Amino acid sequence: MRRTGEDTGAARATSSRGKSGRREPNRRLDASKPDRTTPPAVAEATTTGRRTTGRRTTGRRTTGQPTAEAFLEIGLTPGLYLVATPIGNLGDVTLRALAVLRGVDRIFSEDTRITAKLLARYGISTPLAVYHDHNAEQIRPVILAALHRGERVALVSDAGTPLVSDPGYKLVRAAIAENLTVTAAPGPSAALTALILSGLPPDTFLFAGFLPPRQTARRRVLEGWGAVEATLVFFESTQRLVEALSDMAETLGDRPAAVARELTKLHEEIRRGRLADLADHYRDAGPPRGEAVIVVGPPERIAPDRAEIDGLLRAALAELGVRDAAAKLAAETGLPRGELYRRALAIRDERG
């Protein structure tokens, strides 16, 4: 997803490229010495101090910001590096992501204007070029050729993890097919952040990306996900938020859901409720800024009443034995099989 606002409280830090013999990825790394070229603003944010009483040191006090020593002096091996970037707050970038972005030969991004802000914040001057859906067919062979020459190339998303509703899948597939190294520097993800903040079951979930913009196609896709026993996660433009929520309520049923927007930023919003209520809220309030993540709870099973259960058991007992009838109905209703088995026995005994 793209960042749609300024970050807040972003931590500043730097990395340095050294001459260590260590190689990334997948090897233990040595801590580097402080970067003597660290800009003053960064140095101030990354210093540590000691509290002393007289001549005795009583402990180390840190500022809570990353120290210059935390950046790793690494030598990157040739290959394609998939680097996650912040989804809003630039302080969420990882130390390893900064080290990789500083150490590669070139960086490709969907929107260089957004990525350039991140690089400028951390004093990274690695060459930056565009890779998106409109030029991928022309640029992909260029990247593959660079990898074959032994270059280190990073692919970043505008915000979040590359390939997740962003270009890059075909590039990764082609690199793997040509036996080129592909690795990742993991980090922020709007989908996972929204999921864990939604209050909905996170144990089983399905990320479905962006829905089609037109209602007929959108409802057709939603119908396909309707029976999935999982929490559903979608990306959506806030300009289509009301229509998407309304179609979800109509197609999936009025399930519990959450709409997350401006994640990690000053005005972060997580609005929770039933799909129909959320649609009504945004219809009255008007479309908010940027893009949103919609998290929808799994299907809710509604237990039938006693008379309905008995009717279903009698119909099943007409064709199946007690055990199989109870198992069939348990699978259909979610009711405890033991309870259904005992009721099926009672119905069979009533018949004599």
Residue frames as qw, qx, qy, qz and C-alpha x, y, z in Angstrom:
[[0.000, 0.887, 0.461, 0.000, 0.00, 0.00, 0.00],
 [0.376, 0.542, -0.053, 0.750, 1.14, 3.58, -0.51],
 [0.295, -0.403, -0.454, 0.738, 1.85, 5.97, 2.32],
 [0.083, 0.742, 0.484, 0.458, -0.62, 8.84, 2.20],
 [0.281, -0.942, -0.051, -0.178, 0.70, 11.17, 4.88],
 [0.214, 0.702, -0.555, 0.392, 3.76, 12.29, 6.76],
 [0.714, -0.167, -0.636, 0.240, 5.25, 9.98, 9.30],
 [0.391, -0.826, 0.086, -0.396, 5.32, 10.89, 12.98],
 [0.625, -0.659, 0.409, -0.088, 8.08, 10.47, 15.51],
 [0.909, 0.356, -0.188, 0.103, 10.38, 8.71, 13.06],
 [0.685, -0.604, 0.261, 0.313, 13.64, 7.58, 14.57],
 [0.473, 0.814, -0.334, -0.052, 16.81, 8.60, 12.79],
 [0.762, -0.411, 0.457, 0.206, 19.72, 6.27, 12.32],
 [0.429, 0.731, -0.449, -0.284, 22.48, 5.53, 9.85],
 [0.956, -0.066, 0.254, 0.134, 24.36, 2.62, 8.48],
 [0.011, 0.799, -0.512, -0.314, 27.86, 2.31, 7.12],
 [0.933, 0.337, -0.122, -0.015, 29.42, 0.15, 4.47],
 [0.440, -0.736, 0.504, 0.100, 32.64, -1.42, 5.64],
 [0.466, 0.556, -0.666, -0.171, 35.35, -3.75, 4.43],
 [0.608, -0.286, 0.684, -0.284, 34.45, -6.71, 6.60],
 [0.133, 0.204, -0.903, -0.354, 34.72, -10.13, 5.06],
 [0.364, 0.275, 0.793, -0.403, 31.25, -11.01, 6.34],
 [0.158, -0.040, -0.643, -0.748, 28.67, -11.69, 3.70],
 [0.543, 0.224, 0.448, -0.674, 24.89, -11.43, 3.69],
 [0.641, -0.475, 0.060, -0.600, 22.52, -13.22, 3.71],
 [0.947, -0.216, -0.189, -0.146, 22.29, -16.01, 6.31],
 [0.681, 0.129, -0.465, 0.551, 25.55, -15.50, 8.19],
 [0.467, -0.747, -0.321, 0.347, 26.13, -14.09, 11.63],
 [0.344, 0.796, 0.044, 0.496, 27.15, -10.46, 11.35],
 [0.548, -0.179, -0.340, 0.743, 29.77, -8.42, 13.20],
 [0.083, -0.922, -0.306, 0.221, 28.89, -5.10, 14.83],
 [0.540, 0.578, 0.039, 0.610, 30.54, -2.16, 13.11],
 [0.355, -0.266, -0.265, 0.856, 32.35, 0.81, 14.55],
 [0.178, 0.778, 0.366, -0.478, 30.46, 4.11, 14.62],
 [0.545, 0.597, 0.359, 0.466, 30.14, 5.82, 11.26],
 [0.384, -0.371, -0.080, 0.842, 32.41, 8.86, 11.39],
 [0.015, 0.137, 0.408, 0.902, 30.36, 10.48, 8.64],
 [0.107, -0.599, -0.790, 0.084, 27.09, 10.30, 10.54],
 [0.008, -0.639, -0.196, -0.744, 25.15, 13.55, 10.10],
 [0.000, 0.222, -0.542, 0.810, 24.87, 15.62, 13.33],
 [0.648, -0.179, 0.031, -0.740, 21.08, 15.14, 13.57],
 [0.882, -0.010, -0.449, -0.141, 21.51, 11.41, 13.34],
 [0.481, 0.222, -0.652, 0.542, 24.43, 11.32, 15.74],
 [0.262, -0.286, 0.388, -0.836, 22.38, 13.22, 18.32],
 [0.810, -0.119, -0.062, -0.570, 19.55, 10.70, 18.05],
 [0.919, 0.088, -0.384, -0.002, 21.85, 7.72, 18.34],
 [0.205, 0.549, -0.618, 0.524, 24.15, 8.61, 21.22],
 [0.753, -0.470, -0.460, 0.022, 24.36, 6.84, 24.55],
 [0.014, -0.738, 0.378, -0.559, 25.64, 8.16, 27.84],
 [0.593, -0.138, -0.715, 0.342, 26.76, 7.04, 31.29],
 [0.440, -0.808, -0.053, -0.389, 25.35, 8.13, 34.61],
 [0.617, 0.178, -0.561, 0.522, 28.12, 8.40, 37.18],
 [0.536, -0.831, -0.106, -0.104, 28.34, 9.04, 40.89],
 [0.458, -0.734, 0.424, 0.268, 31.77, 10.50, 41.69],
 [0.113, 0.560, -0.727, -0.381, 34.19, 8.34, 39.75],
 [0.343, 0.029, 0.938, -0.027, 32.12, 5.17, 39.75],
 [0.375, 0.008, -0.550, -0.746, 29.92, 4.23, 36.82],
 [0.442, 0.042, 0.695, -0.565, 26.50, 3.18, 38.08],
 [0.591, 0.405, 0.695, -0.062, 24.91, 2.12, 34.83],
 [0.186, 0.004, 0.545, 0.817, 24.39, 2.87, 31.17],
 [0.357, 0.597, 0.434, -0.573, 21.59, 5.13, 30.06],
 [0.299, 0.152, 0.680, 0.652, 20.35, 5.00, 26.50],
 [0.242, 0.188, -0.038, -0.951, 18.15, 7.37, 24.60],
 [0.632, 0.337, 0.609, -0.339, 15.89, 4.61, 23.30],
 [0.592, 0.710, -0.178, -0.337, 17.00, 5.31, 19.71],
 [0.955, 0.177, 0.022, 0.237, 19.12, 2.93, 17.60],
 [0.397, -0.759, 0.317, 0.406, 22.84, 3.50, 18.12],
 [0.436, 0.721, -0.453, -0.292, 25.35, 3.90, 15.34],
 [0.162, -0.401, 0.901, -0.013, 26.99, 0.68, 16.55],
 [0.672, 0.209, 0.624, -0.339, 23.76, -1.15, 15.86],
 [0.681, 0.641, -0.154, -0.318, 24.24, -0.77, 12.13],
 [0.875, -0.169, 0.417, 0.179, 26.04, -3.73, 10.70],
 [0.083, 0.693, -0.564, -0.442, 29.17, -3.67, 8.61],
 [0.787, 0.156, 0.593, -0.067, 28.21, -6.18, 5.97],
 [0.058, 0.362, -0.659, -0.657, 29.19, -7.26, 2.53],
 [0.745, 0.298, 0.307, -0.512, 26.14, -8.21, 0.49],
 [0.456, -0.038, 0.812, 0.362, 26.36, -11.18, -1.81],
 [0.213, 0.074, -0.503, -0.834, 24.99, -10.79, -5.34],
 [0.027, -0.385, -0.923, 0.001, 21.25, -11.31, -5.59],
 [0.242, -0.534, -0.361, -0.725, 17.79, -9.81, -5.43],
 [0.159, -0.150, -0.689, 0.691, 16.80, -8.35, -2.04],
 [0.270, -0.633, -0.555, -0.468, 13.10, -7.86, -1.28],
 [0.256, 0.000, -0.478, 0.840, 13.05, -5.07, 1.30],
 [0.206, -0.749, -0.628, -0.048, 10.01, -4.11, 3.37],
 [0.182, 0.278, -0.109, 0.937, 9.60, -0.38, 4.03],
 [0.087, 0.246, 0.610, -0.748, 7.47, 1.57, 6.54],
 [0.062, 0.570, 0.768, 0.285, 3.71, 1.82, 5.95],
 [0.104, -0.913, -0.292, -0.264, 3.53, 5.32, 7.39],
 [0.436, -0.876, 0.198, 0.054, 5.97, 6.03, 10.18],
 [0.603, 0.651, -0.439, 0.139, 9.52, 6.13, 8.84],
 [0.277, -0.610, 0.657, -0.344, 10.79, 5.10, 12.26],
 [0.900, -0.053, 0.345, -0.261, 9.49, 1.59, 11.60],
 [0.698, 0.577, -0.424, -0.019, 12.23, 0.79, 9.09],
 [0.920, -0.358, 0.041, 0.154, 14.52, -1.99, 10.30],
 [0.304, -0.765, 0.465, 0.327, 18.27, -1.66, 10.78],
 [0.588, -0.034, 0.723, 0.361, 18.83, -4.50, 8.31],
 [0.473, 0.753, 0.445, 0.107, 16.63, -2.81, 5.68],
 [0.027, 0.974, -0.152, -0.163, 18.75, 0.34, 5.94],
 [0.460, -0.527, 0.636, 0.326, 21.96, -1.66, 5.72],
 [0.606, 0.282, 0.689, 0.282, 20.73, -3.49, 2.62],
 [0.351, 0.891, 0.288, 0.031, 19.47, -0.33, 0.92],
 [0.130, -0.906, 0.336, 0.223, 22.81, 1.31, 1.58],
 [0.492, -0.434, 0.707, 0.265, 24.82, -1.72, 0.43],
 [0.705, 0.412, 0.565, 0.120, 23.13, -2.74, -2.83],
 [0.373, -0.029, 0.420, 0.827, 24.18, -1.45, -6.23],
 [0.222, -0.161, -0.312, -0.910, 20.73, -0.18, -7.17],
 [0.245, 0.288, 0.748, -0.545, 17.17, 0.01, -5.86],
 [0.164, -0.255, -0.648, -0.698, 13.92, -0.43, -7.80],
 [0.142, 0.326, 0.640, -0.681, 10.63, 1.00, -6.54],
 [0.242, 0.632, 0.713, 0.181, 7.11, 1.45, -7.87],
 [0.049, 0.954, 0.185, 0.232, 7.16, 5.16, -7.06],
 [0.652, 0.161, -0.266, 0.692, 10.63, 6.66, -6.69],
 [0.106, -0.648, 0.058, -0.752, 9.23, 9.89, -5.21],
 [0.757, -0.579, -0.033, -0.301, 8.01, 8.05, -2.12],
 [0.925, -0.121, -0.127, 0.338, 11.09, 5.85, -1.77],
 [0.446, 0.524, -0.159, 0.708, 13.34, 8.89, -2.22],
 [0.387, -0.744, 0.102, -0.535, 11.91, 10.41, 0.96],
 [0.914, -0.404, 0.024, 0.019, 12.89, 7.31, 2.94],
 [0.815, 0.198, -0.064, 0.542, 16.38, 7.26, 1.45],
 [0.166, 0.689, -0.114, 0.696, 16.87, 10.97, 2.09],
 [0.620, -0.714, 0.031, -0.325, 15.78, 10.64, 5.70],
 [0.872, -0.415, 0.206, 0.160, 18.55, 8.13, 6.35],
 [0.066, -0.815, 0.463, 0.342, 21.22, 9.62, 4.09],
 [0.699, 0.029, 0.678, 0.227, 21.21, 6.79, 1.54],
 [0.257, 0.679, -0.279, -0.629, 22.36, 7.71, -1.97],
 [0.464, 0.008, 0.850, 0.249, 22.05, 4.33, -3.74],
 [0.192, 0.093, -0.513, -0.831, 20.83, 4.78, -7.36],
 [0.419, 0.325, 0.690, -0.493, 17.04, 4.52, -7.58],
 [0.185, 0.072, -0.651, -0.733, 14.93, 3.46, -10.58],
 [0.649, 0.064, 0.182, -0.736, 11.29, 2.66, -11.35],
 [0.127, 0.001, -0.970, -0.208, 9.76, -0.81, -11.56],
 [0.487, 0.204, 0.455, -0.718, 5.97, -0.98, -11.90],
 [0.655, 0.336, 0.669, -0.101, 3.25, -2.74, -13.87],
 [0.518, 0.820, 0.083, -0.229, 3.59, -0.42, -16.87],
 [0.316, 0.786, -0.526, -0.074, 7.31, -0.90, -17.46],
 [0.727, -0.390, 0.558, -0.095, 7.88, -4.35, -15.92],
 [0.906, 0.337, 0.241, 0.084, 8.16, -6.17, -19.24],
 [0.506, 0.780, -0.209, 0.304, 10.99, -3.83, -20.34],
 [0.171, -0.777, 0.491, -0.354, 12.78, -3.47, -16.99],
 [0.909, -0.291, 0.265, -0.134, 12.62, -7.10, -15.81],
 [0.900, 0.308, -0.046, 0.306, 15.27, -8.31, -18.33],
 [0.220, 0.776, -0.317, 0.499, 17.49, -5.38, -17.28],
 [0.567, -0.622, 0.399, -0.364, 17.31, -6.44, -13.64],
 [0.982, -0.052, 0.181, 0.011, 17.93, -10.10, -14.45],
 [0.707, 0.562, -0.177, 0.391, 20.96, -9.17, -16.56],
 [0.082, -0.774, 0.399, -0.486, 22.33, -7.09, -13.68],
 [0.802, -0.426, 0.346, -0.235, 21.88, -10.03, -11.32],
 [0.958, 0.218, 0.048, 0.182, 23.73, -12.31, -13.73],
 [0.444, 0.698, -0.285, 0.483, 26.62, -9.81, -13.74],
 [0.595, -0.147, -0.577, 0.540, 26.85, -10.20, -9.98],
 [0.088, -0.433, 0.098, -0.892, 25.09, -7.01, -8.92],
 [0.099, -0.341, -0.791, 0.499, 23.15, -6.58, -5.69],
 [0.199, -0.328, -0.386, -0.839, 19.62, -5.29, -6.44],
 [0.095, 0.253, 0.732, -0.625, 16.89, -4.27, -3.99],
 [0.215, -0.436, -0.605, -0.630, 13.18, -4.23, -4.77],
 [0.002, -0.190, -0.611, 0.769, 11.03, -2.18, -2.42],
 [0.007, -0.696, -0.698, -0.167, 7.36, -1.40, -2.10],
 [0.019, -0.661, -0.042, -0.749, 6.13, 2.17, -1.76],
 [0.408, -0.457, 0.460, -0.643, 4.98, 1.14, 1.69],
 [0.883, -0.152, 0.300, -0.326, 5.06, -2.29, 3.27],
 [0.616, -0.260, 0.714, 0.207, 6.26, -5.63, 1.97],
 [0.254, 0.414, -0.576, -0.657, 7.10, -6.06, -1.74],
 [0.201, -0.035, -0.917, -0.343, 4.86, -8.30, -3.90],
 [0.021, 0.470, 0.805, -0.361, 1.90, -7.96, -1.47],
 [0.284, 0.848, 0.438, -0.089, -0.51, -6.16, -3.83],
 [0.015, -0.859, 0.313, 0.405, 2.59, -4.64, -5.45],
 [0.745, 0.575, -0.327, -0.093, 4.68, -5.49, -8.54],
 [0.141, -0.671, 0.720, -0.102, 7.46, -8.02, -8.28],
 [0.847, -0.065, 0.488, -0.200, 6.02, -11.54, -8.42],
 [0.850, 0.525, 0.019, 0.035, 7.04, -12.14, -12.03],
 [0.232, 0.801, -0.504, 0.223, 10.52, -10.78, -11.34],
 [0.503, -0.474, 0.673, -0.263, 10.99, -13.11, -8.37],
 [0.907, 0.174, 0.359, -0.140, 9.67, -16.07, -10.35],
 [0.693, 0.690, -0.184, 0.098, 12.04, -15.32, -13.23],
 [0.018, -0.751, 0.610, -0.253, 15.03, -14.92, -10.89],
 [0.704, -0.270, 0.617, -0.225, 14.28, -18.24, -9.21],
 [0.896, 0.398, 0.184, -0.070, 13.88, -19.94, -12.60],
 [0.568, 0.724, -0.309, 0.239, 17.33, -18.64, -13.60],
 [0.841, -0.230, -0.331, 0.362, 18.86, -19.92, -10.35],
 [0.194, 0.567, -0.212, 0.772, 19.61, -16.44, -9.04],
 [0.296, -0.217, -0.706, 0.606, 19.71, -15.65, -5.33],
 [0.301, -0.603, -0.276, -0.685, 16.52, -14.15, -3.90],
 [0.396, -0.267, -0.695, 0.538, 16.24, -13.16, -0.25],
 [0.214, -0.794, -0.376, -0.427, 14.18, -10.78, 1.90],
 [0.185, 0.084, -0.493, 0.846, 14.64, -8.15, 4.57],
 [0.245, -0.601, -0.738, -0.183, 11.24, -8.49, 6.25],
 [0.093, -0.046, -0.318, 0.942, 9.40, -5.72, 8.03],
 [0.363, 0.265, 0.358, -0.818, 6.15, -3.72, 8.03],
 [0.044, -0.243, -0.863, -0.441, 2.94, -5.06, 6.49],
 [0.376, -0.119, 0.048, -0.918, -0.35, -3.15, 6.40],
 [0.716, -0.160, -0.542, -0.410, -2.36, -6.36, 6.11],
 [0.627, -0.161, -0.683, 0.339, -0.83, -7.96, 9.21],
 [0.084, 0.047, -0.384, 0.918, -0.94, -4.72, 11.19],
 [0.520, -0.165, -0.144, -0.826, -4.65, -4.30, 10.48],
 [0.726, -0.156, -0.650, -0.163, -5.33, -7.96, 11.28],
 [0.506, -0.144, -0.665, 0.530, -3.75, -7.85, 14.74],
 [0.047, 0.024, 0.285, -0.957, -5.50, -4.55, 15.56],
 [0.424, -0.220, -0.516, -0.711, -8.93, -5.66, 14.32],
 [0.475, -0.179, 0.605, -0.614, -9.91, -7.76, 17.32],
 [0.882, 0.209, -0.102, -0.409, -10.97, -10.54, 14.93],
 [0.911, -0.232, 0.326, 0.098, -9.61, -14.12, 14.94],
 [0.209, 0.810, -0.491, -0.246, -6.03, -14.08, 13.58],
 [0.631, -0.290, 0.718, 0.053, -5.36, -17.84, 13.75],
 [0.503, 0.272, 0.715, 0.403, -6.65, -18.51, 10.23],
 [0.219, 0.763, 0.109, -0.598, -6.86, -15.66, 7.74],
 [0.631, 0.389, 0.513, 0.433, -6.91, -15.07, 4.00],
 [0.070, -0.595, 0.110, 0.793, -5.43, -11.99, 2.35],
 [0.561, 0.548, 0.608, 0.125, -7.39, -11.19, -0.82],
 [0.359, 0.004, 0.278, 0.891, -5.78, -7.93, -1.92],
 [0.246, 0.245, -0.004, -0.938, -7.81, -5.30, -3.77],
 [0.494, 0.445, 0.726, -0.175, -11.36, -6.09, -4.86],
 [0.313, 0.377, 0.555, 0.672, -12.51, -5.29, -8.43],
 [0.025, 0.115, 0.142, -0.983, -13.78, -1.71, -8.76],
 [0.476, -0.112, -0.407, -0.771, -17.07, -2.65, -10.45],
 [0.611, -0.231, 0.451, -0.608, -19.92, -4.01, -8.38],
 [0.933, 0.154, -0.129, -0.297, -20.75, -7.09, -10.47],
 [0.685, 0.387, -0.557, 0.267, -17.16, -8.34, -10.49],
 [0.086, -0.461, 0.607, -0.642, -16.68, -7.37, -6.84],
 [0.757, -0.175, 0.301, -0.552, -19.72, -9.35, -5.69],
 [0.916, 0.243, -0.303, -0.101, -18.64, -12.34, -7.77],
 [0.432, 0.438, -0.648, 0.449, -15.25, -12.37, -6.04],
 [0.344, -0.359, 0.529, -0.688, -16.84, -11.96, -2.60],
 [0.903, -0.033, -0.008, -0.428, -19.16, -14.90, -3.28],
 [0.788, 0.319, -0.508, 0.142, -16.10, -17.03, -3.90],
 [0.231, 0.340, -0.661, 0.628, -14.66, -16.14, -0.47],
 [0.565, -0.433, 0.001, -0.702, -17.98, -16.40, 1.35],
 [0.933, -0.254, -0.194, -0.165, -17.67, -20.00, 2.57],
 [0.577, 0.389, -0.537, 0.477, -14.01, -19.76, 3.60],
 [0.690, -0.659, -0.291, 0.067, -13.63, -20.50, 7.32],
 [0.611, -0.049, -0.109, 0.783, -11.17, -17.67, 7.90],
 [0.058, -0.819, -0.154, 0.549, -10.86, -13.99, 8.68],
 [0.605, 0.578, 0.344, 0.426, -10.67, -12.10, 5.38],
 [0.302, -0.652, 0.048, 0.694, -8.32, -9.16, 4.76],
 [0.518, 0.669, 0.407, 0.344, -8.81, -6.75, 1.85],
 [0.256, -0.265, 0.062, 0.928, -7.16, -3.57, 0.59],
 [0.224, 0.735, 0.616, 0.175, -9.56, -0.92, -0.67],
 [0.178, 0.317, 0.078, 0.928, -9.54, 2.65, -1.91],
 [0.026, 0.367, 0.606, -0.706, -11.41, 4.88, 0.53],
 [0.336, 0.205, -0.235, -0.889, -13.31, 6.32, -2.45],
 [0.614, -0.051, -0.652, -0.441, -14.97, 2.89, -2.87],
 [0.025, 0.143, -0.842, 0.520, -15.15, 2.07, 0.83],
 [0.551, 0.113, 0.378, -0.735, -18.93, 2.46, 1.22],
 [0.765, 0.298, -0.334, -0.462, -19.69, 0.40, -1.88],
 [0.463, 0.291, -0.829, 0.119, -17.27, -2.35, -0.84],
 [0.143, -0.073, 0.774, -0.613, -18.62, -2.57, 2.73],
 [0.659, 0.187, 0.166, -0.710, -22.21, -2.63, 1.46],
 [0.736, 0.313, -0.522, -0.297, -21.45, -5.41, -1.02],
 [0.249, 0.243, -0.878, 0.329, -19.67, -7.38, 1.72],
 [0.385, 0.022, 0.603, -0.698, -22.68, -7.09, 4.02],
 [0.749, 0.285, -0.048, -0.596, -24.98, -8.19, 1.21],
 [0.713, 0.378, -0.575, -0.137, -22.79, -11.04, -0.07],
 [0.387, 0.238, -0.804, 0.383, -21.02, -12.32, 3.04],
 [0.530, -0.637, -0.559, 0.015, -23.69, -11.50, 5.60],
 [0.135, -0.892, 0.093, -0.422, -23.53, -8.75, 8.20],
 [0.843, -0.121, -0.359, 0.381, -20.36, -10.03, 9.87],
 [0.424, -0.846, 0.042, 0.319, -18.19, -8.28, 12.46],
 [0.691, 0.510, 0.076, 0.506, -15.44, -6.29, 10.73],
 [0.386, -0.732, -0.010, 0.561, -12.88, -3.53, 11.12],
 [0.532, 0.781, 0.086, 0.316, -11.67, -0.74, 8.86],
 [0.625, -0.544, 0.062, 0.557, -8.05, 0.33, 9.43],
 [0.480, 0.773, 0.125, 0.394, -6.53, 3.46, 7.92],
 [0.038, 0.877, -0.304, 0.371, -3.58, 5.79, 8.48],
 [0.926, -0.318, -0.150, 0.135, -1.81, 2.91, 10.19],
 [0.727, -0.182, -0.133, 0.649, 1.24, 3.88, 12.32],
 [0.206, 0.472, 0.095, 0.852, 0.56, 7.58, 11.68],
 [0.046, -0.063, 0.434, -0.898, -0.65, 10.33, 13.99],
 [0.590, 0.065, 0.100, -0.799, -4.29, 9.95, 12.96],
 [0.166, 0.056, -0.976, -0.128, -4.40, 6.16, 12.89],
 [0.633, -0.044, 0.160, -0.756, -8.00, 4.90, 12.90],
 [0.135, -0.036, -0.987, -0.085, -9.37, 1.43, 13.60],
 [0.555, -0.039, 0.119, -0.822, -13.17, 1.42, 13.37],
 [0.027, -0.004, -0.999, 0.018, -14.88, -1.80, 14.42],
 [0.548, 0.202, 0.336, -0.739, -18.48, -2.92, 13.97],
 [0.669, 0.338, 0.662, -0.004, -20.83, -4.86, 11.74],
 [0.391, 0.113, 0.539, 0.737, -20.33, -4.46, 8.00],
 [0.037, 0.741, 0.557, 0.374, -23.65, -2.69, 7.51],
 [0.348, -0.880, -0.196, 0.256, -22.97, -0.29, 10.38],
 [0.490, -0.397, 0.305, 0.714, -19.52, 0.51, 9.02],
 [0.282, 0.390, 0.586, 0.651, -21.00, 1.19, 5.58],
 [0.134, -0.874, -0.447, -0.132, -23.56, 3.55, 7.15],
 [0.466, -0.726, -0.020, 0.506, -20.84, 5.38, 9.09],
 [0.394, -0.233, 0.420, 0.783, -18.68, 6.11, 6.07],
 [0.158, 0.596, 0.628, 0.475, -21.73, 6.95, 3.97],
 [0.223, -0.921, -0.319, 0.025, -22.64, 9.67, 6.47],
 [0.490, -0.707, 0.144, 0.490, -19.08, 10.81, 7.24],
 [0.501, 0.823, -0.218, -0.156, -17.86, 10.79, 3.65],
 [0.918, 0.213, -0.192, 0.276, -14.77, 9.06, 2.26],
 [0.531, -0.773, 0.182, 0.294, -11.64, 9.45, 4.41],
 [0.194, 0.811, -0.498, -0.239, -8.13, 9.95, 3.07],
 [0.070, -0.526, 0.842, 0.098, -5.89, 7.39, 1.40],
 [0.629, 0.048, -0.726, -0.273, -6.39, 3.66, 1.32],
 [0.642, -0.408, 0.380, -0.527, -7.93, 1.34, 3.88],
 [0.227, 0.138, -0.964, 0.000, -7.59, -2.22, 5.05],
 [0.729, -0.221, -0.023, -0.648, -10.88, -4.04, 5.62],
 [0.081, 0.187, -0.959, 0.199, -10.78, -7.03, 7.96],
 [0.712, -0.154, -0.198, -0.656, -13.89, -9.25, 7.98],
 [0.495, -0.318, 0.737, -0.332, -14.58, -11.95, 10.54],
 [0.040, 0.051, -0.961, -0.270, -15.16, -15.60, 9.54],
 [0.489, -0.328, -0.551, -0.592, -18.68, -16.94, 8.87],
 [0.328, -0.227, 0.601, -0.693, -20.87, -16.98, 11.97],
 [0.303, -0.178, -0.918, -0.183, -22.67, -20.23, 12.59],
 [0.493, -0.226, 0.184, -0.820, -26.22, -19.81, 13.86],
 [0.070, -0.008, 0.984, -0.161, -27.38, -22.86, 15.78],
 [0.438, -0.303, -0.570, -0.626, -30.85, -24.10, 14.75],
 [0.535, -0.357, 0.376, -0.667, -33.53, -24.45, 17.43],
 [0.427, -0.168, 0.864, -0.207, -34.49, -27.78, 19.02],
 [0.732, 0.428, 0.415, -0.330, -37.38, -28.49, 16.67],
 [0.549, 0.739, -0.323, -0.219, -35.25, -27.81, 13.61],
 [0.055, -0.533, 0.843, -0.036, -32.46, -30.04, 14.92],
 [0.591, 0.051, 0.762, -0.259, -34.90, -32.87, 15.49],
 [0.718, 0.604, 0.142, -0.315, -36.27, -32.46, 11.97],
 [0.360, 0.732, -0.565, -0.123, -32.79, -32.57, 10.48],
 [0.262, -0.357, 0.885, -0.144, -31.89, -35.65, 12.54],
 [0.713, 0.258, 0.571, -0.313, -35.06, -37.50, 11.50],
 [0.658, 0.699, -0.140, -0.241, -34.32, -36.76, 7.84],
 [0.176, 0.654, -0.736, 0.006, -30.75, -38.00, 8.26],
 [0.453, -0.195, 0.829, -0.264, -31.83, -41.12, 10.19],
 [0.805, 0.406, 0.213, -0.377, -34.08, -42.07, 7.29],
 [0.730, 0.617, -0.294, 0.000, -30.92, -42.74, 5.25],
 [0.378, 0.532, -0.644, 0.399, -28.09, -43.19, 7.78],
 [0.662, -0.340, -0.614, 0.264, -27.31, -44.88, 11.05],
 [0.398, -0.884, -0.221, 0.109, -27.25, -42.96, 14.32],
 [0.598, -0.471, 0.173, 0.625, -23.49, -42.36, 14.31],
 [0.396, 0.200, 0.466, 0.765, -23.33, -41.21, 10.69],
 [0.052, -0.811, -0.476, -0.337, -26.42, -39.02, 11.04],
 [0.455, -0.836, -0.113, 0.286, -24.92, -37.25, 14.06],
 [0.558, -0.279, 0.316, 0.715, -21.59, -36.76, 12.26],
 [0.283, 0.491, 0.530, 0.631, -23.30, -35.35, 9.17],
 [0.178, -0.894, -0.357, -0.203, -25.33, -32.85, 11.15],
 [0.565, -0.672, 0.012, 0.478, -22.33, -31.85, 13.29],
 [0.494, -0.009, 0.391, 0.777, -20.41, -30.97, 10.14],
 [0.103, 0.621, 0.519, 0.579, -23.32, -28.94, 8.78],
 [0.326, -0.864, -0.283, -0.258, -24.23, -27.02, 11.93],
 [0.251, 0.562, -0.498, 0.611, -21.09, -26.96, 14.05],
 [0.702, -0.525, 0.139, -0.460, -22.98, -28.44, 17.00],
 [0.271, -0.490, 0.817, -0.136, -21.22, -31.00, 19.24],
 [0.545, 0.133, -0.748, -0.354, -21.36, -34.46, 17.70],
 [0.159, -0.061, -0.910, 0.377, -21.84, -36.13, 21.09],
 [0.323, 0.267, 0.419, -0.805, -24.89, -34.04, 21.82],
 [0.595, 0.297, -0.335, -0.667, -26.37, -34.81, 18.41],
 [0.387, 0.130, -0.911, -0.062, -25.58, -38.50, 18.82],
 [0.051, 0.171, 0.819, -0.546, -27.51, -38.66, 22.11],
 [0.471, 0.351, 0.174, -0.790, -30.48, -36.85, 20.58],
 [0.535, 0.283, -0.628, -0.489, -30.41, -39.16, 17.54],
 [0.200, 0.001, -0.962, 0.185, -30.50, -42.19, 19.86],
 [0.255, 0.285, 0.593, -0.709, -33.53, -40.71, 21.65],
 [0.545, 0.369, -0.175, -0.732, -35.34, -40.11, 18.34],
 [0.441, 0.195, -0.840, -0.248, -34.59, -43.68, 17.19],
 [0.054, -0.113, -0.910, 0.396, -35.90, -45.07, 20.48],
 [0.404, 0.307, 0.304, -0.806, -39.07, -43.00, 20.18],
 [0.562, 0.294, -0.492, -0.596, -39.72, -44.65, 16.84],
 [0.866, -0.157, 0.389, -0.272, -39.50, -48.00, 18.55]]
